[in-house]
Amino acid sequence: MVSAAAAAALAAALLCAPGAPACARLDAVACEPAQARRGLLRSPGTAWLIGLGSVLGLLLGGPGGAVAGALVIGVWRHRRTRRRAEQAGAAAGAELADALARMTDELRAGAHPSAALAGIDGDGPLARAALGPAAAAARLGDQIPAALGRSGTHPALAADLARVAGAWALADRHGAPLADLLAGAHSDIRWRVAYGKQVRAQLAGPRATATVLTALPMLGLGLGHLLGADPLAVLRAGVLGQLLLITGVGLAAAGVLWTEHILRSAVPR
């Protein structure tokens, strides 16, 4: 019983541990998009945490506990990575909107489009990464819309950059005012970022409710121990108990993923 409590305390301490110092310093500007591109299971830190969860689950609940521990850590890591990716995407959209607003003001003041693109040094890092290829194409006399389509940046900016590229191509082909087209793109991106922030704030309550409901089975196990029923012994003993443990944790994990999918689909992209 003492070893099980120690293992549970160690797991809780690891889950509450802060992230890597590099990610904290860069505030998810470079680290989080890179993690999203690598994928969840390809991250060495994630694999290490899942392995640790399996070991702790094996100590607490036997072979079935090992599978359950891996599921719990995997779902927790997936949820945390997705949440950080959403925050990084919102920050990237806000930076791109600020950059488009600056370019629109410069164009309306009489600046050349190449000169407006050359001013990206004063924009945010994600906006610089998104508009950098277009600025380089403008210096070399290349096609700016094509360069905007080649920008390898945060995935959340792909649709916004496609719209900017379309506006730029329309201005090049038909002589439409580029400032007005970029102003429309800026207004749309700004609205999407603000509305997404508002929706995420309103979804904080449902997310908290879903978290509490997911944790209720753990509360039931604790109450069972207080009443002297020893539910962990039932789950550890025999094939049926192991199957019940895996099935219960698997259903809870599926519920968490499905809830996150529903809540995430409500946020505009």
N, C-alpha and C positions, 0 to 999 in steps of 0.2 A: 504493500500500500504506500509506503514511504517512497519507494522508487518510482511508482506511477505518479505520485504527486510531484516529485522532482522533475520527471520527464515533462509533465504538463506545464510546470513553471518555466522550464527551459524553452519549450515551444512558444509560450506566450511572450517570453523575453525576446526571442528571435523575431517574432512577428511584429513587435513594437520597435525593433531596432531601426535607426534612421537609415536613409539611403546612402548611396555612395557620395563621398565629398565632391567629386567632380560634377555629378548631376545636380547637387545642391548649389554649387557655385554658378553653374551655367543656367540654373532655373529651367531645366528641361528644354532649353533651346536647341542644344545639339544632342544630348543624350537620349531624350525620349523619342524623337522621330527615328533615331537610329535603332532603338529597341523595337519600335513598331515595325521597321522594315525587316529586322532579323527574324521576328516572330517569337512567340512566347517560349516554345520548347527549345529553341536554338540558343537561348541565353544561358551562359554557364551558371550565373547566379540562380536562375530559376531551376535548373536541373539540380543544383546543390540543395536548394530548399525543398524540392520535391523528394529528393533522396532522404533528407533529414526527417521530413514528415513521415515517410515510410518507416524509418527506423523507430521513431517515437510511437507511431501507430502499432508497430510490431510489439513494442514493449507493453503498450497499454491494452491492446486487443487481439494479439496474435496475428496470423497471416491476413485475416480479414481486416484487422486494424491497420496493417501496412497499406493495403489497397485504399482504405478509407482515408488514411493520413495523406497519401499521395493526391487523392481527389480534393481534399480540403485545401491543401497548399496550392494545387494547380488552379483551382477556381479562385482562390483569394488573390493569387498573383495575376491571373488573367483580368480580374475585375480591377485591380489596382493599376495595371498597365493601360487598360482601356480608359480609365478615368483620367490618367495623366495625359494620354494621347488626346482626349477631348479638350483638356485645358490648353495643351500646346497648340491644337488646331484653332481654338478661339483666339489665342494670342497671335498666331500667324495671320488670321483674317483681319484682326485689328491693325496690325502693322501694315499689311497690304493696303487697307483702306486709308490709313494715314499717308502712305506713299502716293496713292492715286490722288488724294486731295491736294497734296503738295504739287504734283505734276499738273493738275488741272489749273491751279492758281498761276503757275509759271506760264502755262500755255496761254491763258487768258491775258497775261501781262505782256505777251508778245514773244515769248521764248520759243526757240526751235524745239521740236520733239526730241532731237538728239541731246540738246542741252538739258531738257527736263529729265531725261533718263540719266544723264551724267551726274545729277544731284543725289543719287541713291546713297552716297556716303553718309548723308545725314539721316537716313532712315534706319529702322530697326534691323537687327541681324537677319531675321527671317525674310523680311521684305527685300533686303539686299541680295540674299541667296536666290529669291524668286525672280528679281528683275535684273540680276547681274548679267546673265547671258544676253538679254535684250540690250543692255547698255553696251556690252562688248560688240554686239552686232551693229549697233548704231555707229560706233567708232570706226568699224571696218567697212561700213557701207553695205552690210548684209541685210537680209530680210528680217525685220523685227518681229512680225507675227510668228514666223517659223521658230525664231529663237525663244519666244515666250512659250511655245509648245514643247521645247526641249528642256525647259527648266526643271531640273531634278530637285525638288524641294518637298516640303511637307505635303502628304497626300490630300489634306484638307483644302489646299489651295489649287488643286488641279482644275476644278470647275471654274474657279474665279479667274485663273490665268487664261483658260480657254476663252472666257468672255472678253477679257482684255485684248487677247490676240485677235478675236473676231472684230472688236471695235477698231483696232489699229488697221486691220486689213480693209475694213469698210472705208476708213478715212483715206487710205492709200489709193484704193481703186476708184472711189466715187467722189472724193473731195469733201466728204462730210466733216463738219467741225470735230476735230479730235477731242478738244476740251469738253464739249457737250457729251460726247460718247463716254469719255472716261469719268465724267461727273455722274452719269447714270450708273456706271459700274460701281463707282465709289458708294453711291447711295444704297444700292442693292446689297453690297457687302457689309456696309455699316449696319443696315437694318437687320441682316441675318445674324451678325455677331451679337447685336444688342438683344434681339428676340431670343436667340439661343441661350444667352446668359439668363434672361428672365425665366425661360422655361426650365432651365436646370435648377434655378432657385426654387421654383414652385414644385419641382419634383423631389426636393430634399425630404419632404415629409413622407411620400410614398416609399422612397428608398430606405428611410429609417424604419418604417413599418415592416418592410420586407426583411430587413436585417434582423429585427426583433423576432419575427415569426420564424426565421431560419434558425435562430439560436434557442428557440423553445425546447427542441428535443434535448439539448444539453442541460437545460434547466430541469427537465423531467428526470434525466439521469441523476442529477444532484439531489433532487427530492427523493428519488428512490433510495439513494444511499442513506439519506437522513432517516428514512423510515425503516432501514435495515433490510431492504429487499435485495441489495447488491445486484443491480441490473448489469453491471460490467461482467460479472461472473457468468451471467446467462449468455451474454453476447460472445464471451470467450470460449464457452464450453460447447463442443460439438459442431457439426457441420451446419446445423440449422441456425445456431446463434451467429456463426460467421456469415452465413448468407443473409440473415436479417440485418447485420451490421452493414454489409456492403450495399444491400438494397436501400436501406434507409439513408445512408450517406449519399448514395448515387442519386436518389430522388431529390434530396435536399439540394445537391449540387446542380441538378437539372433545373430545379425551380429558381435558383439564384441566377443561372445563365439566361433562362427564359424571361425572368423579370427584368434583368439588365437589358435584354434585347428590346422588350416592349418600351422601357423608359428611354432608351437611346433612340428609338425610332421616332419619338415625339419631338426630338431636337432637330431643327432644320439644318441642312448641310449645304 
